[in-house]
Amino acid sequence: MSRQDYIYGRRNIREILERHLEKGSELSFQEIWLTSGAKKELQEILSQLEDKLLIKEASPSKLDKMAPGVNHQGVLALRIQLHSGDKKSFDSHLENCKGPILVLDRIQDPGNLGNILRTAECFGVETVLIPDRDSSGITPTVEKVASGALAYLNVYKVGNLAQILEKLQKRNFWVVSTSDKGTEDWSKIPAWEELVILMGNEGEGLKRILMEKSDFTVRIPLHGHISSLNVTVATGIVLDRLKNRPK
C-alpha cells in the first residue's frame, strides 16, 4: 500500500480518537497497527474502542515496511476515507457558520499548510477555506504536521474565493488581509467573531482580486533587517493580534 493509505503519528491518532469519543465524529480508520510502546501510551483510549477498531501490535521494522519513509512514531491506521477537504457546497455551512473564518490563498507547501491548520485550531478557529486549485490538498503530510487539528476543523475546498468573500460580507462578516503596504490600525478591526482572515501564498502573497475585496488591510510590524515572514509564522502573529487585543 502507498503511504497515502495511512494516517500516522501518535498525537494525530490520539486527537482523532478523542474527538470521536467526545463528539461522536466518524472515524476515518478501522484498523490500527502499533508498536508495544505506542500501544501502551494509547491503551486507555484504545480500550474504549475495542469494538470499533481492529488493533494489531507490530514491530517498528514492520511499520517501516508498511509506510516507508514516514515518521510514523510507532502507529499506523489504515485510512477508509481521505480527508482532502470537504468538497460539498460551503453554502450549506454558511448559514450557521461562526467566525472567525480563515481563508488560505494558494498555500502550496504541505508543511506550511499543516502548521497553519494546527495554529488556527489552537486559536479557536473552526472553519478554514482553501481553493480547489493551486493549493496543497489535505495530504498525509498535512495531517501529520497538523497534529490532530483536522479532527476539530471544518476545512472546505471552494472554487471561487472572491465570490465566497462577497457572500460572507453580505452576512456581516468583515474581511481582513495582510500586506507590507497595509495601513489600518489593528485596534479598529471589528470583533474576532465577525472576521474573515486572509493569508496568502508563501512567495506572492494574496491575489490582487482578494486584496480588493478586503475591508481592512493590516501590516505586521517588523523590526529587523529582512522584510518577510514564513506564512505559518505570519498566520500565528495575525491570529494572536486579532484574538488577544485589549478589550
C-alpha positions, 0 to 999 in steps of 0.5 A, spaced: 500 500 500 502 507 498 503 511 504 497 515 502 493 509 505 495 511 512 494 516 517 500 516 522 503 519 528 501 518 535 498 525 537 494 525 530 491 518 532 490 520 539 486 527 537 482 523 532 480 518 537 478 523 542 474 527 538 470 521 536 469 519 543 467 526 545 463 528 539 461 522 536 465 524 529 466 518 524 472 515 524 476 515 518 480 508 520 478 501 522 484 498 523 490 500 527 497 497 527 502 499 533 508 498 536 508 495 544 510 502 546 505 506 542 500 501 544 501 502 551 501 510 551 494 509 547 491 503 551 486 507 555 483 510 549 484 504 545 480 500 550 474 504 549 474 502 542 475 495 542 469 494 538 470 499 533 477 498 531 481 492 529 488 493 533 494 489 531 501 490 535 507 490 530 514 491 530 517 498 528 521 494 522 514 492 520 511 499 520 517 501 516 515 496 511 508 498 511 509 506 510 516 507 508 519 513 509 514 516 514 515 518 521 510 514 523 512 514 531 510 507 532 502 507 529 499 506 523 491 506 521 489 504 515 485 510 512 477 508 509 476 515 507 481 521 505 480 527 508 482 532 502 477 537 504 470 537 504 468 538 497 460 539 498 457 546 497 460 551 503 453 554 502 450 549 506 455 551 512 454 558 511 448 559 514 450 557 521 457 558 520 461 562 526 467 566 525 472 567 525 473 564 518 480 563 515 481 563 508 488 560 505 490 563 498 494 558 494 498 555 500 502 550 496 507 547 501 504 541 505 508 543 511 506 550 511 499 548 510 499 543 516 502 548 521 497 553 519 491 548 520 494 546 527 495 554 529 488 556 527 485 550 531 489 552 537 486 559 536 479 557 536 478 557 529 473 552 526 472 553 519 478 554 514 477 555 506 482 553 501 481 553 493 480 547 489 486 549 485 493 551 486 493 549 493 496 543 497 490 538 498 489 535 505 495 530 504 498 525 509 503 530 510 498 535 512 495 531 517 501 529 520 504 536 521 497 538 523 497 534 529 490 532 530 487 539 528 483 536 522 479 532 527 476 539 530 476 543 523 471 544 518 476 545 512 472 546 505 475 546 498 471 552 494 472 554 487 471 561 487 474 565 493 472 572 491 465 570 490 465 566 497 468 573 500 462 577 497 457 572 500 460 572 507 460 580 507 453 580 505 452 576 512 456 581 516 462 578 516 468 583 515 474 581 511 481 582 513 488 581 509 495 582 510 500 586 506 507 590 507 503 596 504 497 595 509 495 601 513 489 600 518 490 600 525 489 593 528 485 596 534 479 598 529 478 591 526 471 589 528 470 583 533 474 576 532 467 573 531 465 577 525 472 576 521 474 573 515 482 572 515 486 572 509 493 569 508 496 568 502 501 564 498 508 563 501 512 567 495 506 572 492 502 573 497 494 574 496 491 575 489 490 582 487 482 580 486 482 578 494 486 584 496 480 588 493 475 585 496 478 586 503 475 591 508 481 592 512 488 591 510 493 590 516 501 590 516 505 586 521 510 590 524 517 588 523 523 590 526 529 587 523 533 587 517 529 582 512 522 584 510 518 577 510 515 572 514 514 564 513 506 564 512 505 559 518 509 564 522 505 570 519 498 566 520 500 565 528 502 573 529 495 575 525 491 570 529 494 572 536 493 580 534 486 579 532 484 574 538 488 577 544 487 585 543 485 589 549 478 589 550 
